[in-house]
Amino acid sequence: MLEAQFVDYVMVNPSLDYYGSLKSNFSTAEGSKSIYRYALKESEYPTLILVDRLKDAEGNVIEPGYYELALTDMRDKFVIIQSKVPIATLPVFKVEENVSNNDTHNKKLKKIKKKQAKQREKVNKKRAETGQSPDEEKINMSAEITFEKDGEYYLIKYERDKIRAWGAVKSN
């Protein structure tokens, strides 16, 4: 009798749900941008989804799947990473760094960032007390590959924070 009352009460008041209510939409349309933008939390690089096989002149093949895409320090090559192991490098033909968003001169933006940092520090203290991982600032990351029919090549677009890069691979 008491169990039935508890269940009814929990059903009426979702804030007391024993398992917690997870309100998120996991379904995404194929080709939507959301899967490209949001990499795994522990990943430092954007996720690249290969739909077709990539084959080079020597006969090496990269199978379709999910990969991490990294830009080298010299910014002249992409590195395709699978399970933290680099498997291929691809040439980069254009790199842009967005310096217009340089927030060192903007006093208002500095003030906002400082306030957010203080708030994040407070929240992280509370999260540490409960054993949760700290909340970190999000970095905008995206990677995508498209097939260009005109020149019969794959165009790779990479974006991470303020750096954007493009590369191309000839289809065989």
C-alpha positions in Angstrom: 0.0 0.0 0.0 2.8 2.4 0.9 4.7 1.5 -2.2 1.8 2.3 -4.4 1.4 5.7 -2.8 5.1 6.4 -3.2 5.0 5.5 -6.9 1.9 7.6 -7.5 3.6 10.6 -5.8 6.8 10.2 -7.8 4.8 10.0 -11.0 3.0 13.2 -10.2 6.2 15.0 -9.0 9.0 14.4 -11.5 11.5 16.3 -9.4 11.4 13.4 -6.9 12.0 10.8 -9.6 14.3 8.1 -8.1 16.3 7.6 -11.3 16.1 11.3 -12.4 14.5 12.3 -15.6 16.8 12.5 -18.7 15.3 15.1 -21.0 17.4 15.1 -24.1 16.9 14.2 -27.7 19.4 11.7 -29.0 17.9 11.3 -32.4 19.7 13.4 -35.1 19.0 13.5 -38.8 21.7 11.9 -40.9 24.1 14.6 -42.1 23.0 17.1 -39.4 25.7 19.4 -38.0 25.3 18.4 -34.3 27.2 15.1 -34.6 30.2 17.0 -36.1 30.3 19.8 -33.6 30.1 17.9 -30.4 33.0 15.5 -29.9 33.3 13.3 -26.9 33.9 15.1 -23.6 37.4 13.6 -23.2 38.4 14.4 -26.8 40.5 17.4 -27.7 39.7 17.2 -31.4 36.6 17.3 -33.5 35.0 14.1 -34.7 35.1 13.4 -38.5 32.6 10.9 -39.9 33.8 9.1 -43.0 30.9 7.7 -45.1 33.0 6.5 -48.0 36.3 4.7 -48.2 39.4 7.0 -48.7 42.0 5.4 -50.9 45.4 6.8 -51.8 47.7 6.2 -54.9 49.6 3.4 -53.0 46.4 1.4 -52.3 46.1 2.3 -48.6 42.5 2.5 -47.5 40.8 4.4 -44.6 37.5 2.6 -43.9 34.3 4.4 -43.2 33.8 5.3 -39.5 34.3 7.8 -36.8 37.7 9.5 -36.5 39.3 12.4 -34.7 40.8 15.1 -36.9 43.8 17.0 -35.6 45.8 19.8 -37.1 49.6 19.5 -36.8 51.6 22.3 -35.0 53.0 23.5 -38.3 49.4 23.6 -39.6 50.4 22.0 -42.9 48.7 18.6 -42.4 45.7 16.9 -40.9 46.2 13.8 -38.8 43.4 11.3 -38.7 43.2 9.5 -35.4 41.4 6.3 -34.5 41.4 5.2 -30.8 44.2 7.7 -29.9 46.4 6.2 -32.7 47.3 8.3 -35.8 46.5 6.3 -38.9 46.9 8.9 -41.7 48.0 12.4 -42.6 46.3 14.6 -45.2 47.5 17.8 -46.8 46.1 21.2 -45.8 45.9 23.9 -48.4 44.4 26.8 -46.4 44.5 27.9 -42.8 42.7 30.9 -41.2 43.0 32.3 -37.7 40.3 34.6 -36.5 42.0 37.5 -34.8 39.0 39.8 -35.0 37.6 38.1 -31.9 40.7 39.0 -29.9 39.2 39.8 -26.5 42.2 41.3 -24.9 41.2 44.9 -25.7 37.5 44.6 -25.0 37.0 45.6 -21.3 33.4 44.5 -21.2 34.2 41.0 -22.5 37.1 40.7 -20.0 34.7 41.6 -17.2 32.2 39.0 -18.4 34.9 36.3 -18.7 36.1 37.1 -15.2 32.6 36.8 -13.8 32.1 33.5 -15.6 35.4 32.2 -14.3 34.4 33.0 -10.7 31.0 31.4 -11.1 32.6 28.3 -12.7 35.1 28.1 -9.8 32.1 28.1 -7.3 30.3 25.5 -9.2 33.4 23.3 -9.5 33.9 23.4 -5.7 30.3 22.1 -5.2 30.9 19.5 -7.9 34.1 18.3 -6.3 32.3 17.8 -3.0 29.8 15.5 -4.7 32.5 13.6 -6.6 31.6 15.0 -10.0 34.1 16.0 -12.7 34.8 19.8 -12.9 32.9 21.9 -15.4 35.2 23.2 -18.1 34.8 25.9 -20.7 33.5 24.5 -24.0 35.5 24.9 -27.2 33.7 25.1 -30.5 34.9 22.2 -32.7 33.7 20.8 -36.0 35.0 18.6 -38.8 33.3 17.5 -41.9 34.1 15.9 -45.2 32.2 16.4 -48.5 32.6 15.1 -52.0 33.0 17.7 -54.7 31.7 16.3 -58.0 33.4 19.1 -60.1 37.0 18.1 -59.4 36.2 14.6 -58.0 37.9 15.2 -54.7 36.9 15.2 -51.0 37.0 18.6 -49.3 37.8 18.5 -45.5 36.7 21.4 -43.3 38.1 21.7 -39.8 37.3 24.2 -37.1 38.6 24.4 -33.6 38.2 27.5 -31.5 39.6 30.4 -33.6 41.4 28.2 -36.2 39.8 27.1 -39.5 41.5 24.9 -42.0 40.7 23.2 -45.3 42.2 20.2 -47.0 41.5 18.1 -50.1 42.0 14.5 -51.1 41.7 13.3 -54.7 39.3 10.4 -55.1 40.6 7.3 -56.8 
